[in-house]
């Protein structure tokens, strides 16, 4: 059985805007959370929203066997329990970012979280496969609207300087921890209750956060008047979905088969139309002018490439523990705990290293550690491996690097961008990572399948090892991309604040 695990924790920081007039700004600390004593509500709400969004990328994966039994789903439909969420999440995130700029961050935060919570309830109560898939798609749309607002609530409420760096670091760590905890939470809920609770658990948390934000946070006014590029969101979502479907088809049909070529070419055509639309529409979903900034284009490219490799690590670790080491879902979930702690530690350490060594050097360190962890996996992953030597050591190394690279890349990806585009730039960072993860997981799954010869542990392990070896090469390319394309920075400037 193929189970897809992914995690993500895309993040960004609102930069100072030297290119806009003072009337385009909202003074930091005077936005949605300017009531005395409510700053903690802003941080708590932003972190809770991000945790739920990222958790639901991976929490269902351990429950997939139970979902298949409970709803009578086939192999082809089962994989889309994950894919429908990930693809609508990635495709509509840019629209969610723009909505926050136009309508106001608090209003969009509440709308996104409300939609996400309602869809979680519908998915948990689903009686037919199509009902679950539809709920997961809507859940992804809600997450896409919610995710950018969690960040911009922070960046428009917390003053620049050490306080904001700490808030962003906490938000990053919580988001990374949500992705990391997905396997553990899914295993516990599935074993103790039922697969339905991997979705229903979102409902009480969502209701509490909705109440806290509605009652305690002051609303902010969006700039209004800017159109919403819904056609752009539909085009990019359809294009990504078609490309991902085409890549998955190669596992059974081959690259030259019409079943593969048609969705691949159709998806690429839709993405081409998307770019053409963005170049002409009055209020584009993704302003192409942002990519003229070297830091924005290079950092988002690096985030895309890193996501293509790193998202797959949770998927293959889960398969290895359950299919080769024969762990139960709960045991596999417990096996992820050191990895979760490692990625959170890296996320909390990153702001301090950025202060000392600069964002680019911190990102390079993180990517190098992650690449070493992937290579380590590929060398020791076999049928006779054990948890300590095959999963724990390389996994902690990989996740520490993952935590270190995310914050500096997000910070660099927003450097120099106008404040009026804060929501779009934040969403673009998340979208780059999610898009890379969706497509990368499909490619690496196909690579693994080419080496897998059966269902026995000895037949499965070589395929997983090859996927990690390929992923280490992808991360090496990302390291070179950061080294040669990201603008350097004055270390004295990095140490200020």
C-alpha positions in Angstrom: 0.0 0.0 0.0 1.3 3.4 -0.9 0.8 6.0 1.8 1.9 9.6 1.3 3.3 11.6 4.2 4.3 15.2 3.9 5.1 18.0 6.1 5.7 21.4 5.6 6.2 24.5 7.5 6.6 27.3 5.0 7.1 30.6 6.6 8.0 34.2 5.8 8.8 37.5 7.5 7.4 40.9 6.4 10.4 43.0 5.4 10.7 46.7 5.6 9.3 48.4 2.6 11.4 51.0 1.1 9.4 51.2 -2.1 5.9 52.3 -0.9 4.5 55.5 0.5 3.7 55.9 4.2 0.0 55.7 3.4 0.5 52.1 2.3 1.7 51.0 5.6 0.2 49.8 8.8 2.4 50.7 11.7 3.8 47.5 13.3 2.1 46.9 16.5 -1.0 48.9 15.6 -2.8 46.3 13.5 -5.1 43.4 14.4 -3.7 42.9 17.9 -3.3 46.5 19.2 -5.6 46.1 22.2 -3.6 46.0 25.5 -2.9 42.5 26.6 -3.9 40.9 23.3 -0.5 40.4 21.7 -0.4 36.9 23.2 -3.7 36.1 21.6 -2.3 37.1 18.2 0.7 34.8 18.7 -1.4 31.9 20.1 -4.0 32.2 17.3 -1.4 32.4 14.6 0.5 29.4 16.0 -2.6 27.3 16.5 -3.9 28.0 13.0 -0.5 27.1 11.4 -0.3 23.9 13.5 -3.7 22.7 12.3 -2.9 23.5 8.7 0.4 21.7 8.7 -0.8 18.8 10.9 -3.5 17.9 8.4 -1.0 17.4 5.6 0.4 14.3 7.3 -2.0 13.3 10.1 -4.2 11.1 7.8 -1.4 9.0 6.4 -1.0 6.6 9.3 -4.8 6.2 9.2 -5.0 5.3 5.5 -5.3 1.5 5.9 -8.2 2.0 8.3 -9.8 4.6 6.0 -9.6 2.1 3.1 -11.3 -0.6 5.2 -13.9 1.7 6.6 -15.0 3.3 3.4 -14.1 0.5 0.9 -11.7 2.7 -1.0 -9.4 1.4 -3.7 -5.7 2.0 -4.1 -6.2 4.7 -6.8 -8.7 6.7 -4.6 -6.8 6.3 -1.4 -3.8 8.3 -2.4 -6.0 11.2 -3.2 -7.1 11.5 0.4 -3.7 13.2 0.8 -3.3 14.7 -2.7 -6.7 16.6 -2.8 -5.7 18.5 0.3 -2.2 19.2 -0.7 -3.0 20.4 -4.2 -5.9 22.7 -3.3 -3.8 24.0 -0.4 -0.9 24.8 -2.8 -3.1 26.1 -5.6 -5.3 28.5 -3.6 -2.7 29.7 -1.1 -1.8 32.7 -3.3 -5.5 33.6 -3.5 -5.6 33.4 0.3 -2.7 35.7 0.6 -4.2 38.3 -1.7 -7.5 38.0 0.1 -5.8 39.0 3.4 -4.4 42.1 1.7 -7.8 43.1 0.2 -10.3 42.2 2.9 -8.2 42.4 6.1 -6.2 39.7 8.0 -8.6 39.1 10.8 -11.7 38.6 8.6 -9.8 36.3 6.2 -8.3 34.4 9.2 -11.8 33.7 10.6 -13.2 32.7 7.2 -10.3 30.3 6.5 -10.4 28.7 9.9 -14.2 28.4 9.8 -14.1 26.7 6.4 -11.3 24.4 7.5 -13.1 23.4 10.7 -16.4 22.7 8.9 -14.7 20.6 6.3 -12.9 18.6 9.0 -16.3 17.8 10.6 -17.7 16.8 7.2 -14.6 14.6 6.5 -14.8 12.9 9.9 -18.5 12.0 9.3 -18.1 10.9 5.7 -19.9 7.7 4.7 -18.7 7.4 1.1 -15.3 7.8 -0.5 -16.4 10.8 -2.6 -17.6 12.6 0.5 -14.2 12.3 2.2 -12.4 13.4 -1.0 -14.7 16.4 -1.4 -14.2 17.3 2.3 -10.4 17.1 2.0 -10.5 19.4 -1.1 -12.6 22.0 0.8 -10.3 21.6 3.8 -7.3 22.4 1.6 -9.1 25.6 0.3 -9.7 26.6 3.9 -6.1 25.9 4.8 -5.0 28.0 1.8 -7.0 31.0 3.0 -5.9 30.5 6.6 -2.2 29.8 6.3 -1.0 33.2 4.9 -3.1 35.1 7.5 -1.4 33.3 10.4 1.9 34.9 9.3 0.6 38.3 8.4 -1.3 38.6 11.7 2.2 38.3 13.3 4.1 40.6 11.0 1.5 43.4 11.2 1.1 43.2 15.0 4.6 42.5 16.4 7.1 45.4 16.0 10.2 44.7 14.0 13.3 43.6 15.9 14.0 40.8 18.4 10.4 40.5 19.5 9.3 39.8 15.9 12.2 37.4 15.3 11.1 35.4 18.4 7.5 35.4 17.4 8.4 34.2 13.9 10.7 31.6 15.3 7.9 30.3 17.6 5.5 30.3 14.7 8.0 28.4 12.5 8.7 25.9 15.3 5.0 25.2 15.9 4.3 24.8 12.2 7.3 22.5 11.7 6.2 20.6 14.8 2.7 20.2 13.4 4.1 18.5 10.3 6.4 16.4 12.4 3.7 15.4 14.9 1.3 14.2 12.2 2.5 10.6 12.2 2.4 10.4 16.0 -1.0 12.1 16.4 -2.5 10.0 13.6 -1.2 6.7 15.1 -2.5 7.5 18.6 -5.9 8.6 17.4 -6.3 5.7 15.0 -5.3 3.1 17.5 -7.2 4.6 20.5 -10.4 5.8 18.8 -10.9 5.6 15.0 -9.6 7.0 11.7 -12.4 9.6 11.9 -10.7 11.4 14.8 -7.7 12.4 12.8 -10.1 14.9 11.2 -12.6 15.4 14.0 -9.8 16.5 16.4 -9.6 19.8 14.4 -13.2 20.7 15.4 -12.9 21.6 19.1 -9.5 23.3 18.5 -10.8 25.3 15.6 -13.9 26.4 17.5 -11.8 27.6 20.5 -9.4 29.6 18.3 -12.3 31.1 16.3 -13.9 32.3 19.6 -10.7 33.8 20.9 -9.9 35.7 17.7 -13.4 36.9 17.2 -13.7 38.2 20.7 -10.2 39.5 21.5 -8.7 40.8 18.3 -9.5 44.1 16.7 -10.3 43.9 13.0 -8.0 45.5 10.5 -9.1 47.1 7.2 -7.9 45.7 4.0 -6.9 48.0 1.2 -10.1 47.0 -0.7 -10.8 47.7 -4.4 -8.4 45.1 -5.7 -9.9 42.3 -7.7 -9.5 38.7 -6.8 -7.8 36.6 -9.4 -10.0 33.5 -9.1 -9.2 32.3 -12.7 -5.5 32.3 -11.8 -6.1 30.2 -8.7 -8.2 27.6 -10.7 -5.5 27.5 -13.5 -2.6 27.0 -11.2 -4.5 24.4 -9.1 -5.6 22.5 -12.2 -2.1 22.7 -13.7 -0.4 21.4 -10.6 -3.0 18.6 -10.1 -2.6 17.4 -13.7 1.2 17.4 -13.6 1.1 15.5 -10.3 -1.4 13.0 -11.7 0.8 12.5 -14.8 3.8 11.8 -12.7 2.0 9.3 -10.5 0.8 7.6 -13.7 4.4 6.7 -14.6 4.4 4.1 -11.9 2.1 1.9 -14.0 2.0 3.4 -17.5 5.5 4.6 -18.2 6.6 8.1 -19.3 5.8 7.6 -23.0 2.3 6.3 -22.5 -0.7 8.6 -23.4 -2.0 8.2 -19.8 1.1 9.9 -18.6 1.8 12.4 -21.5 -1.7 13.8 -21.7 -2.0 15.0 -18.1 1.6 16.1 -18.0 1.3 18.2 -21.2 -2.1 19.5 -20.2 -0.9 20.5 -16.8 2.1 22.3 -18.3 -0.2 24.1 -20.7 -2.5 25.2 -17.9 0.5 26.6 -16.0 1.6 28.4 -19.1 -1.8 30.0 -19.4 -1.6 30.9 -15.7 1.6 32.8 -16.3 0.1 34.6 -19.3 -3.0 35.6 -17.3 -0.9 36.9 -14.5 1.0 39.1 -16.9 -2.2 40.8 -18.1 -4.7 40.8 -15.3 -5.1 44.0 -13.4 -4.9 42.5 -9.9 -2.7 39.4 -10.4 -2.7 36.5 -8.0 1.1 36.3 -8.3 2.6 39.6 -9.4 5.4 38.7 -11.8 7.2 41.9 -10.9 8.1 40.4 -7.5 10.4 37.9 -9.3 12.6 40.8 -10.5 13.9 40.9 -7.0 16.9 38.5 -6.9 16.2 37.5 -3.3 12.6 36.7 -3.9 13.1 34.6 -7.0 16.2 32.8 -5.8 14.9 32.0 -2.3 11.6 30.7 -3.6 13.4 28.5 -6.1 15.5 27.1 -3.3 12.4 26.6 -1.2 10.8 24.7 -4.1 13.8 22.4 -4.6 14.2 21.8 -0.9 10.5 20.9 -0.6 10.8 18.5 -3.5 13.2 16.4 -1.4 12.3 17.0 2.2 8.5 16.4 2.0 9.2 12.9 0.9 11.3 12.0 4.0 8.2 11.5 6.2 6.6 9.3 3.6 9.5 7.0 3.2 10.4 6.9 6.9 6.8 5.8 7.6 6.8 3.1 5.0 10.2 1.8 6.1 9.1 1.6 9.8 5.8 -0.1 9.0 6.6 -2.2 6.0 10.2 -3.2 6.7 10.7 -2.9 10.5 7.0 -4.1 10.9 6.1 -1.3 13.4 2.4 -0.7 14.2 1.0 2.7 13.4 1.4 3.7 17.0 5.0 2.5 17.2 5.8 4.4 14.0 4.2 7.5 15.4 6.4 7.2 18.6 9.4 6.6 16.3 8.8 10.1 14.8 9.0 11.9 18.2 12.8 12.5 18.1 12.5 13.8 14.6 9.7 16.2 15.7 11.9 17.5 18.5 14.8 17.9 16.2 13.0 20.0 13.6 11.5 22.2 16.4 15.0 22.7 17.9 16.4 23.6 14.5 13.6 26.1 13.9 14.2 27.8 17.3 17.9 27.8 16.8 17.7 29.4 13.3 17.0 33.0 14.4 20.0 33.0 16.7 22.3 31.7 13.9 20.8 34.2 11.5 21.7 37.0 14.0 25.3 35.7 14.2 26.1 34.3 10.7 23.4 35.8 8.4 20.4 34.2 6.7 22.2 32.8 3.7 24.9 31.0 5.7 22.3 29.6 8.1 20.3 28.3 5.1 23.4 26.7 3.6 24.1 24.9 6.9 20.6 23.6 7.1 20.6 22.3 3.5 24.0 20.6 4.0 22.8 18.8 7.2 19.6 17.6 5.4 21.6 16.4 2.4 24.0 14.5 4.8 21.0 12.9 6.5 19.4 11.8 3.2 22.7 10.3 2.1 23.1 8.5 5.5 19.6 7.0 5.1 20.5 5.7 1.6 23.6 3.9 2.9 22.1 2.1 5.9 18.4 1.5 4.8 18.1 -2.3 4.3 16.0 -5.2 5.4 18.3 -5.9 8.4 18.4 -2.4 9.7 17.1 -1.3 13.1 15.5 1.8 14.5 18.5 3.4 16.2 21.0 3.1 13.4 18.7 3.3 10.3 16.0 5.7 11.4 17.0 7.7 14.5 20.5 8.9 13.5 19.9 10.0 9.9 16.4 11.2 10.8 17.5 13.6 13.5 20.3 14.9 11.2 17.8 15.5 8.4 15.2 17.2 10.6 17.7 19.4 12.3 18.8 20.7 8.9 15.1 21.1 7.9 14.4 23.3 10.9 17.5 25.4 10.3 16.9 26.1 6.6 13.2 27.1 6.6 13.3 30.4 8.5 16.3 32.0 6.7 15.0 31.0 3.3 11.6 32.5 4.1 13.2 35.7 5.4 15.3 36.0 2.3 12.3 35.3 0.1 10.5 38.4 1.4 13.5 40.7 1.5 12.8 43.9 -0.5 9.2 43.1 -1.3 6.6 46.0 -0.8 4.5 45.8 2.3 1.3 46.0 0.2 2.2 42.6 -1.1 2.9 41.1 2.3 0.1 38.5 2.0 1.1 37.4 -1.5 4.8 37.1 -0.7 4.0 35.1 2.5 1.7 32.8 0.5 4.3 32.5 -2.3 6.9 31.1 0.2 4.4 28.5 1.4 3.3 27.7 -2.2 6.8 27.2 -3.4 7.5 24.6 -0.7 4.1 22.9 -1.1 4.3 22.7 -4.9 7.8 21.4 -4.7 6.8 18.8 -2.1 3.8 17.6 -4.1 5.7 17.2 -7.4 8.9 15.9 -5.7 7.0 13.2 -3.7 5.4 12.0 -6.9 8.8 11.8 -8.7 10.6 10.1 -5.8 7.8 7.6 -5.3 8.2 6.7 -8.9 12.0 6.3 -8.4 11.4 4.0 -5.5 8.9 1.9 -7.3 11.4 1.3 -10.1 13.6 -0.6 -7.6 10.9 -2.4 -5.5 10.4 -6.0 -6.6 7.8 -7.3 -4.2 6.1 -6.9 -0.8 8.8 -8.5 1.3 11.1 -6.2 3.5 14.1 -7.2 1.4 12.3 -6.2 -1.8 11.0 -2.9 -0.4 14.1 -1.5 1.3 16.3 -1.0 -1.8 13.5 1.2 -3.4 13.3 3.4 -0.3 17.1 3.7 -0.2 17.2 4.8 -3.8 14.6 7.5 -3.2 16.8 8.9 -0.4 19.9 8.8 -2.5 18.1 10.7 -5.3 16.8 13.2 -2.7 20.3 13.8 -1.4 21.3 14.8 -5.0 18.3 17.1 -5.2 19.4 18.8 -1.9 22.9 19.1 -3.2 21.5 21.0 -6.2 19.6 23.3 -3.8 22.8 24.0 -1.9 24.5 25.1 -5.1 21.4 27.2 -6.0 21.6 29.0 -2.7 25.4 29.5 -2.9 25.4 31.0 -6.3 22.1 32.8 -6.7 21.1 34.2 -3.3 22.5 37.7 -2.7 25.0 37.9 0.1 24.5 40.1 3.1 26.6 42.2 5.4 27.3 40.2 8.5 27.4 43.3 10.6 23.9 44.1 9.4 22.8 40.5 10.2 24.0 41.0 13.8 22.0 44.2 14.4 18.8 44.2 16.4 
